[in-house]
Amino acid sequence: MTRIIKWGKFTMLGQLKHLLLIVFIVTLCSCKDKVRQIPIIDFFKTPEKSVYKISPDGKYVSYLKPYKDKQNLFIQSLADGKECMASSFTDYSIRGDYFWTYNNQLIFSQDIIDNDSLKMYAIDVATQKMRIILSQEKVRVSLVNRNKQQPDVITIRMNKRDPANFDIYHLNIKTGELQPYLVNPGNITEWFPDADGKIRLVKSSDGVNETILYRPNDNAPFKPIIENNFKNSVKPIAFTGVKNYFYALSNVNRDKTALVEINAEDGKEQKTIFSCSKADVLYVEYSKNKRRVEFAGWEEAKPRKHFLIPAIEHIYHNLQQRPQLKGNEIRVIDRDSAENKFILNTYTDRNPGSYYLYESKTDKLTKLGDINSSLVPNELCAMQPITYKARDGLLINGYLTLPLGTKRTNLPIVVMPHDGPWNRDSWGYDEQVQFLANRGYAVFQVNYRGSTGYGKAFWSAGFKQVGGKIQDDITDGVNWLIDKKIANPKKIAIFGGRFGGFSALYGVSFHPELYNCAVVQYGLINFFTFIKDAPPFFKPYLKMTYEKVGNPETDADQLRAISPVFHTDKIKVPLIIFQGAKDQRANISELNQFVRELRKRNVDVKYFLKPNERAFFRSEHTRMEMYAEIEKFLENNMRVKP
């Protein structure tokens, strides 16, 4: 029997119930804001399955999958679903640019980091036999074309003859015979084959001016048809199959890049197929079988598509209504020769994505695999598009990812300037962003002037503004976050790789009052050596770099004023720096000296030089170490708990 003790208007039992209710509500609210700390490995492990491709006959799918910490090639039969392991390398991973030939051979290569060499292999799917078809040191190789008429011969580009120039070769994958097809006169930078594999369009560049040249057949000489300053661009896509017209992306005589049709005989634009007043058309979906462009894509706050073929629009619309794909961005990443079977990649800002097989004849959708099934989308954070005005009035776009919970103000912020500068951030899944948000940080990404996708005027507004208005745009964005009360002004870090690493070092050098600390991955510390040490094949782009960034001779004062290596006296806040010793764009001895100088000045610098890594750390173990160190570094210097 419960004893009731009266006290004023309320009973003791009533008070106890009231107190328990308050405790329950408080506990409920605190649980609501409690976020599970996702293990580092769940963000940065090697994808479970990735780089799916389908055989031209539609009978097999292939993909990369980890085996003993290295990416290896697997093949799955679509008839019975059986999977076989096609390779079992434990030294170096297979590169993601592998491909099928038209006679069911798989061609793939390894980047042998230790001695900077490349090995290219072929696997016959029927016999499962593997053989080396090319082995070269200190070269770069990529596919230009594969041919239905000659399935044993592939067309590749390679800088074997001259490190500064790529030539075009025919490589027989059965015999290993390598035959020169087009020898580079010294200024050709791109090659465009027709439907039969014959190269009929090429692009040449002296770094400032570019020319598109055309020939009707292999026996005719190339003749120039379009000449542009590098600020104007024409990017051929494919021949239309009508006369000698070709599809292209062009911003000639317009600010925003549009999809157009051009006559290869004289270089004249015949018509505009699609343009968008808000953004550049960045990509198109092209059907080789039907020789048509199916849609044009661009990016505003999120990716957008304009369909040119109603039947294709209908397919996409139906796919997006499927429960498992609702709200997902959908991309076709491969198709069989008959274009009846398609490999789809789907993703959102909170889901790294999945792969599906779609069969158009039967409207059948089959899941092939997840990139990372360890992650639960509801535990991840939304990437929100934002805009703000720079100090000179220019509208700047970006993204803000807030940590889960009810708190929306006075947050610790990690600023993440993208690499480039002629690049951009886009809406979608980013493992670094989600890792940081899960640890309680808001993440700010800014598409400063010079970023691509916003038109020619916005892009060229970034020329000669490295260390100038580009950096001002980042600073203005941070101040905007502070003014909006989103950022805690005492808890702001800056984090970036390559040019983003430069931006991080620049930020803590010239705006030490803004930032608590900086995270630098393979950062650019000296524009003089970065330009001087550029690999030989980069030489055609040097003049353009002079125009866009600066000339080491005529702009020496400017480059010295902004290069972090000359400003160790300005850096006071803690740094953590990661660098792969085999990064071809890094001057390791200079970076080592930079770190020594900072330490002499009692700057708290943690420096990790990984001996057998390039810029991006390919070893899963090395990546785990890196992000564990980043986590500790930010905790120590931002003093924040998720």
CORPE-V837312 format. One record per residue. N is the residue number from 0. RES is the residue in one letter. PHI is phi as a letter, one per 30 degrees, with the letter a starting at -180 (NA if undefined). OMEGA is omega in whole degrees, 0 to 359 (* if undefined). D_CENTER is the distance of its C-alpha to the mean C-alpha in whole Angstrom. Layout:
N_RES_PHI_OMEGA_D_CENTER ; N_RES_PHI_OMEGA_D_CENTER
This chain:
0_M_NA_181_70 ; 1_T_d_179_68 ; 2_R_c_182_70 ; 3_I_c_179_69 ; 4_I_c_181_69 ; 5_K_d_178_70 ; 6_W_b_184_68 ; 7_G_i_182_69 ; 8_K_d_186_67 ; 9_F_c_173_65 ; 10_T_d_176_65 ; 11_M_d_179_64 ; 12_L_d_178_62 ; 13_G_d_179_61 ; 14_Q_d_181_59 ; 15_L_d_178_58 ; 16_K_d_180_56 ; 17_H_d_180_55 ; 18_L_d_179_54 ; 19_L_d_178_52 ; 20_L_d_178_50 ; 21_I_d_180_49 ; 22_V_d_180_48 ; 23_F_d_181_46 ; 24_I_d_179_44 ; 25_V_d_180_43 ; 26_T_d_180_42 ; 27_L_d_181_40 ; 28_C_d_181_38 ; 29_S_d_177_37 ; 30_C_d_180_36 ; 31_K_d_180_34 ; 32_D_d_181_32 ; 33_K_d_182_32 ; 34_V_c_178_28 ; 35_R_d_178_28 ; 36_Q_d_183_26 ; 37_I_d_180_23 ; 38_P_e_181_24 ; 39_I_e_184_21 ; 40_I_d_180_20 ; 41_D_d_176_20 ; 42_F_d_195_16 ; 43_F_c_177_15 ; 44_K_d_177_17 ; 45_T_d_181_16 ; 46_P_e_180_15 ; 47_E_d_175_19 ; 48_K_b_182_18 ; 49_S_a_178_15 ; 50_V_h_176_14 ; 51_Y_d_173_17 ; 52_K_b_181_19 ; 53_I_c_179_23 ; 54_S_d_182_25 ; 55_P_e_179_27 ; 56_D_d_176_30 ; 57_G_i_184_28 ; 58_K_c_185_30 ; 59_Y_b_164_27 ; 60_V_c_177_24 ; 61_S_b_180_22 ; 62_Y_a_175_19 ; 63_L_c_182_18 ; 64_K_b_183_20 ; 65_P_d_172_21 ; 66_Y_b_182_24 ; 67_K_h_175_25 ; 68_D_i_178_22 ; 69_K_b_178_21 ; 70_Q_d_178_19 ; 71_N_b_187_21 ; 72_L_c_178_22 ; 73_F_b_179_24 ; 74_I_b_178_26 ; 75_Q_b_176_27 ; 76_S_d_179_30 ; 77_L_d_179_30 ; 78_A_d_184_34 ; 79_D_b_178_35 ; 80_G_i_182_31 ; 81_K_d_179_32 ; 82_E_c_173_29 ; 83_C_b_180_30 ; 84_M_d_186_28 ; 85_A_d_178_27 ; 86_S_b_182_26 ; 87_S_b_180_27 ; 88_F_d_176_26 ; 89_T_c_179_26 ; 90_D_c_181_25 ; 91_Y_b_180_22 ; 92_S_d_171_19 ; 93_I_d_179_19 ; 94_R_d_183_15 ; 95_G_d_183_13 ; 96_D_c_178_14 ; 97_Y_d_181_18 ; 98_F_a_175_20 ; 99_W_c_167_23 ; 100_T_c_183_26 ; 101_Y_d_176_29 ; 102_N_b_174_31 ; 103_N_h_167_30 ; 104_Q_c_174_28 ; 105_L_c_181_25 ; 106_I_c_180_23 ; 107_F_b_184_21 ; 108_S_b_175_21 ; 109_Q_b_171_21 ; 110_D_c_182_19 ; 111_I_d_190_23 ; 112_I_d_187_21 ; 113_D_e_180_25 ; 114_N_c_176_26 ; 115_D_h_178_23 ; 116_S_b_181_24 ; 117_L_b_174_23 ; 118_K_b_178_25 ; 119_M_c_184_24 ; 120_Y_b_170_26 ; 121_A_b_174_28 ; 122_I_b_172_29 ; 123_D_d_186_31 ; 124_V_d_182_31 ; 125_A_d_185_35 ; 126_T_c_184_36 ; 127_Q_i_179_33 ; 128_K_d_182_34 ; 129_M_c_179_31 ; 130_R_b_175_32 ; 131_I_d_178_30 ; 132_I_c_179_30 ; 133_L_a_176_28 ; 134_S_b_185_28 ; 135_Q_b_175_27 ; 136_E_c_175_27 ; 137_K_h_175_25 ; 138_V_b_170_23 ; 139_R_c_184_20 ; 140_V_b_172_20 ; 141_S_b_180_18 ; 142_L_d_172_20 ; 143_V_c_185_21 ; 144_N_a_168_23 ; 145_R_b_194_25 ; 146_N_b_177_29 ; 147_K_d_183_31 ; 148_Q_d_179_34 ; 149_Q_b_187_33 ; 150_P_d_179_31 ; 151_D_d_184_32 ; 152_V_c_175_31 ; 153_I_c_178_27 ; 154_T_c_182_26 ; 155_I_b_170_23 ; 156_R_c_185_23 ; 157_M_a_178_23 ; 158_N_c_181_25 ; 159_K_d_184_28 ; 160_R_d_184_30 ; 161_D_b_182_29 ; 162_P_e_184_26 ; 163_A_d_186_25 ; 164_N_b_175_25 ; 165_F_c_171_24 ; 166_D_c_179_27 ; 167_I_c_182_27 ; 168_Y_b_165_28 ; 169_H_c_180_30 ; 170_L_c_176_30 ; 171_N_d_186_32 ; 172_I_d_176_31 ; 173_K_d_186_34 ; 174_T_c_184_36 ; 175_G_i_181_33 ; 176_E_d_182_34 ; 177_L_c_182_32 ; 178_Q_c_175_34 ; 179_P_d_178_32 ; 180_Y_c_177_32 ; 181_L_b_177_31 ; 182_V_d_184_31 ; 183_N_d_178_29 ; 184_P_d_176_32 ; 185_G_k_183_29 ; 186_N_b_180_27 ; 187_I_d_183_25 ; 188_T_c_180_22 ; 189_E_b_182_21 ; 190_W_b_184_23 ; 191_F_b_181_23 ; 192_P_d_173_26 ; 193_D_d_184_28 ; 194_A_d_180_28 ; 195_D_c_178_31 ; 196_G_i_179_28 ; 197_K_d_179_30 ; 198_I_d_184_28 ; 199_R_c_176_30 ; 200_L_b_172_27 ; 201_V_b_176_26 ; 202_K_b_176_24 ; 203_S_c_180_26 ; 204_S_b_170_25 ; 205_D_c_180_27 ; 206_G_j_179_24 ; 207_V_c_179_25 ; 208_N_c_177_27 ; 209_E_b_182_25 ; 210_T_b_172_28 ; 211_I_c_182_27 ; 212_L_c_185_30 ; 213_Y_b_168_31 ; 214_R_b_183_34 ; 215_P_d_180_36 ; 216_N_a_184_36 ; 217_D_d_184_36 ; 218_N_c_182_39 ; 219_A_c_176_38 ; 220_P_d_174_37 ; 221_F_d_175_34 ; 222_K_b_181_35 ; 223_P_d_179_33 ; 224_I_b_180_32 ; 225_I_b_177_30 ; 226_E_b_183_30 ; 227_N_b_161_27 ; 228_N_d_186_27 ; 229_F_d_178_23 ; 230_K_d_174_23 ; 231_N_c_186_23 ; 232_S_b_170_21 ; 233_V_b_181_22 ; 234_K_c_178_20 ; 235_P_d_178_22 ; 236_I_c_181_21 ; 237_A_a_174_24 ; 238_F_d_185_28 ; 239_T_d_186_29 ; 240_G_j_177_32 ; 241_V_c_184_35 ; 242_K_h_175_36 ; 243_N_c_179_34 ; 244_Y_d_174_31 ; 245_F_b_174_28 ; 246_Y_d_178_25 ; 247_A_a_168_22 ; 248_L_c_187_20 ; 249_S_b_171_22 ; 250_N_c_178_23 ; 251_V_d_181_26 ; 252_N_i_176_29 ; 253_R_a_179_27 ; 254_D_d_183_24 ; 255_K_c_179_22 ; 256_T_d_183_20 ; 257_A_b_172_22 ; 258_L_d_185_23 ; 259_V_b_174_26 ; 260_E_b_186_28 ; 261_I_b_175_30 ; 262_N_d_182_33 ; 263_A_d_180_32 ; 264_E_d_184_36 ; 265_D_b_178_35 ; 266_G_i_183_32 ; 267_K_d_178_33 ; 268_E_d_182_31 ; 269_Q_d_180_33 ; 270_K_a_172_32 ; 271_T_c_180_29 ; 272_I_d_177_27 ; 273_F_a_173_25 ; 274_S_b_179_24 ; 275_C_b_183_23 ; 276_S_d_186_25 ; 277_K_c_186_22 ; 278_A_a_175_19 ; 279_D_d_164_18 ; 280_V_d_187_17 ; 281_L_c_184_14 ; 282_Y_a_176_14 ; 283_V_b_172_17 ; 284_E_c_186_19 ; 285_Y_c_176_21 ; 286_S_c_178_24 ; 287_K_d_183_25 ; 288_N_d_182_28 ; 289_K_c_179_29 ; 290_R_h_181_28 ; 291_R_b_173_27 ; 292_V_d_186_24 ; 293_E_c_174_24 ; 294_F_a_174_21 ; 295_A_c_183_19 ; 296_G_b_177_16 ; 297_W_b_181_16 ; 298_E_b_167_14 ; 299_E_c_173_17 ; 300_A_d_178_17 ; 301_K_b_179_15 ; 302_P_d_180_14 ; 303_R_b_178_18 ; 304_K_b_169_19 ; 305_H_c_184_23 ; 306_F_d_179_24 ; 307_L_c_180_27 ; 308_I_b_183_28 ; 309_P_e_181_30 ; 310_A_d_179_30 ; 311_I_d_177_26 ; 312_E_d_180_26 ; 313_H_d_179_29 ; 314_I_d_180_27 ; 315_Y_d_180_24 ; 316_H_d_180_26 ; 317_N_d_179_28 ; 318_L_d_182_25 ; 319_Q_d_176_24 ; 320_Q_d_178_28 ; 321_R_d_183_28 ; 322_P_e_183_28 ; 323_Q_d_182_25 ; 324_L_c_183_23 ; 325_K_e_179_24 ; 326_G_i_181_21 ; 327_N_d_166_18 ; 328_E_d_184_16 ; 329_I_c_177_17 ; 330_R_b_170_15 ; 331_V_d_182_17 ; 332_I_c_175_15 ; 333_D_a_179_18 ; 334_R_a_177_22 ; 335_D_d_185_25 ; 336_S_d_181_28 ; 337_A_d_182_30 ; 338_E_h_172_27 ; 339_N_c_181_29 ; 340_K_c_186_26 ; 341_F_b_170_23 ; 342_I_c_179_20 ; 343_L_c_169_18 ; 344_N_c_180_15 ; 345_T_b_180_16 ; 346_Y_a_169_14 ; 347_T_b_176_15 ; 348_D_d_182_14 ; 349_R_c_180_17 ; 350_N_b_181_16 ; 351_P_d_169_13 ; 352_G_j_179_15 ; 353_S_b_176_17 ; 354_Y_c_179_18 ; 355_Y_b_169_21 ; 356_L_c_177_24 ; 357_Y_c_179_25 ; 358_E_c_190_28 ; 359_S_d_182_29 ; 360_K_d_183_33 ; 361_T_c_183_34 ; 362_D_h_183_31 ; 363_K_c_179_30 ; 364_L_c_182_27 ; 365_T_b_178_27 ; 366_K_d_179_24 ; 367_L_c_181_23 ; 368_G_l_177_21 ; 369_D_c_173_19 ; 370_I_d_181_16 ; 371_N_a_184_17 ; 372_S_d_180_21 ; 373_S_d_186_22 ; 374_L_c_178_20 ; 375_V_c_184_22 ; 376_P_e_182_21 ; 377_N_d_178_24 ; 378_E_c_181_23 ; 379_L_c_194_20 ; 380_C_c_181_20 ; 381_A_d_175_19 ; 382_M_c_187_16 ; 383_Q_c_174_19 ; 384_P_d_178_18 ; 385_I_b_173_20 ; 386_T_b_175_22 ; 387_Y_a_180_24 ; 388_K_c_172_26 ; 389_A_d_185_26 ; 390_R_d_178_29 ; 391_D_c_176_30 ; 392_G_j_181_29 ; 393_L_d_179_26 ; 394_L_d_181_24 ; 395_I_c_178_20 ; 396_N_c_177_18 ; 397_G_a_181_16 ; 398_Y_b_178_16 ; 399_L_b_178_18 ; 400_T_c_182_18 ; 401_L_c_177_22 ; 402_P_d_178_23 ; 403_L_d_182_25 ; 404_G_j_184_29 ; 405_T_d_184_31 ; 406_K_d_182_31 ; 407_R_b_181_29 ; 408_T_b_176_30 ; 409_N_h_184_31 ; 410_L_c_169_27 ; 411_P_d_187_26 ; 412_I_b_167_23 ; 413_V_c_178_19 ; 414_V_d_183_18 ; 415_M_b_176_14 ; 416_P_d_183_14 ; 417_H_d_174_10 ; 418_D_d_180_10 ; 419_G_k_4_11 ; 420_P_d_185_13 ; 421_W_d_183_13 ; 422_N_a_176_9 ; 423_R_a_167_9 ; 424_D_c_181_9 ; 425_S_b_176_9 ; 426_W_d_178_11 ; 427_G_l_182_11 ; 428_Y_d_176_11 ; 429_D_b_186_10 ; 430_E_d_179_12 ; 431_Q_d_179_12 ; 432_V_d_183_14 ; 433_Q_d_176_16 ; 434_F_d_181_17 ; 435_L_d_180_18 ; 436_A_d_178_20 ; 437_N_d_178_21 ; 438_R_d_173_23 ; 439_G_j_181_24 ; 440_Y_c_166_22 ; 441_A_d_183_21 ; 442_V_c_185_18 ; 443_F_c_178_17 ; 444_Q_c_186_14 ; 445_V_b_173_15 ; 446_N_c_181_14 ; 447_Y_d_180_17 ; 448_R_e_187_19 ; 449_G_j_177_17 ; 450_S_d_185_14 ; 451_T_d_175_13 ; 452_G_j_185_14 ; 453_Y_c_179_17 ; 454_G_j_185_20 ; 455_K_d_183_21 ; 456_A_d_180_23 ; 457_F_d_179_21 ; 458_W_d_184_18 ; 459_S_d_176_21 ; 460_A_d_178_23 ; 461_G_c_181_20 ; 462_F_d_181_22 ; 463_K_h_180_24 ; 464_Q_c_170_23 ; 465_V_d_186_21 ; 466_G_i_179_23 ; 467_G_b_185_25 ; 468_K_d_176_24 ; 469_I_d_179_20 ; 470_Q_d_176_21 ; 471_D_d_180_24 ; 472_D_d_178_22 ; 473_I_d_179_20 ; 474_T_d_180_24 ; 475_D_d_178_25 ; 476_G_d_178_22 ; 477_V_d_178_24 ; 478_N_d_176_27 ; 479_W_d_178_27 ; 480_L_d_179_26 ; 481_I_d_180_29 ; 482_D_d_180_31 ; 483_K_d_181_30 ; 484_K_i_178_31 ; 485_I_d_184_28 ; 486_A_c_166_27 ; 487_N_d_187_30 ; 488_P_d_180_30 ; 489_K_c_183_31 ; 490_K_b_180_28 ; 491_I_b_176_25 ; 492_A_c_176_22 ; 493_I_b_196_19 ; 494_F_b_179_16 ; 495_G_a_178_14 ; 496_G_b_183_12 ; 497_R_h_179_13 ; 498_F_d_174_14 ; 499_G_d_175_13 ; 500_G_d_173_16 ; 501_F_d_181_18 ; 502_S_d_178_18 ; 503_A_d_180_19 ; 504_L_d_177_22 ; 505_Y_d_182_23 ; 506_G_e_182_23 ; 507_V_d_177_26 ; 508_S_d_189_27 ; 509_F_c_175_28 ; 510_H_b_184_28 ; 511_P_d_181_30 ; 512_E_d_184_31 ; 513_L_d_194_28 ; 514_Y_c_175_26 ; 515_N_d_188_28 ; 516_C_a_181_25 ; 517_A_b_174_22 ; 518_V_c_185_19 ; 519_V_b_174_18 ; 520_Q_c_181_15 ; 521_Y_h_187_16 ; 522_G_d_176_17 ; 523_L_d_185_18 ; 524_I_c_184_22 ; 525_N_b_182_24 ; 526_F_d_178_23 ; 527_F_d_183_26 ; 528_T_d_178_25 ; 529_F_d_179_21 ; 530_I_d_182_22 ; 531_K_d_183_25 ; 532_D_d_180_24 ; 533_A_e_180_21 ; 534_P_d_185_21 ; 535_P_e_183_24 ; 536_F_d_178_22 ; 537_F_d_186_20 ; 538_K_e_179_23 ; 539_P_e_183_23 ; 540_Y_c_185_21 ; 541_L_d_181_23 ; 542_K_d_178_25 ; 543_M_d_176_22 ; 544_T_d_177_21 ; 545_Y_e_182_25 ; 546_E_d_187_25 ; 547_K_d_183_21 ; 548_V_c_181_22 ; 549_G_l_178_25 ; 550_N_c_182_28 ; 551_P_e_180_29 ; 552_E_c_185_32 ; 553_T_d_180_33 ; 554_D_c_185_30 ; 555_A_e_182_31 ; 556_D_d_180_33 ; 557_Q_d_182_29 ; 558_L_d_177_27 ; 559_R_d_183_29 ; 560_A_d_184_30 ; 561_I_c_183_26 ; 562_S_d_184_25 ; 563_P_e_183_25 ; 564_V_d_181_27 ; 565_F_c_187_30 ; 566_H_b_179_30 ; 567_T_d_180_31 ; 568_D_d_184_34 ; 569_K_c_185_32 ; 570_I_d_182_30 ; 571_K_b_187_32 ; 572_V_d_180_29 ; 573_P_d_178_28 ; 574_L_b_166_25 ; 575_I_b_188_23 ; 576_I_b_177_21 ; 577_F_b_183_19 ; 578_Q_a_172_19 ; 579_G_d_183_19 ; 580_A_d_181_22 ; 581_K_c_176_20 ; 582_D_d_187_18 ; 583_Q_d_180_19 ; 584_R_c_184_18 ; 585_A_c_172_20 ; 586_N_c_190_23 ; 587_I_d_181_25 ; 588_S_d_179_28 ; 589_E_d_178_27 ; 590_L_d_178_25 ; 591_N_e_180_28 ; 592_Q_d_177_30 ; 593_F_e_180_28 ; 594_V_d_179_28 ; 595_R_d_180_32 ; 596_E_d_179_33 ; 597_L_d_181_31 ; 598_R_d_175_33 ; 599_K_d_181_36 ; 600_R_c_176_36 ; 601_N_i_172_36 ; 602_V_d_179_32 ; 603_D_d_182_31 ; 604_V_b_170_28 ; 605_K_c_188_27 ; 606_Y_b_181_25 ; 607_F_b_178_24 ; 608_L_c_184_23 ; 609_K_c_193_22 ; 610_P_d_186_24 ; 611_N_c_179_22 ; 612_E_b_171_19 ; 613_R_d_183_16 ; 614_A_d_178_14 ; 615_F_d_182_12 ; 616_F_d_185_15 ; 617_R_d_180_15 ; 618_S_d_179_18 ; 619_E_d_180_19 ; 620_H_d_180_22 ; 621_T_d_178_20 ; 622_R_d_179_17 ; 623_M_d_178_20 ; 624_E_e_183_22 ; 625_M_d_185_20 ; 626_Y_d_172_19 ; 627_A_d_178_23 ; 628_E_d_178_23 ; 629_I_d_180_21 ; 630_E_e_180_23 ; 631_K_d_182_26 ; 632_F_d_181_25 ; 633_L_d_177_24 ; 634_E_e_182_27 ; 635_N_d_187_30 ; 636_N_c_177_29 ; 637_M_c_178_28 ; 638_R_h_181_31 ; 639_V_b_176_29 ; 640_K_c_180_30 ; 641_P_d_*_28
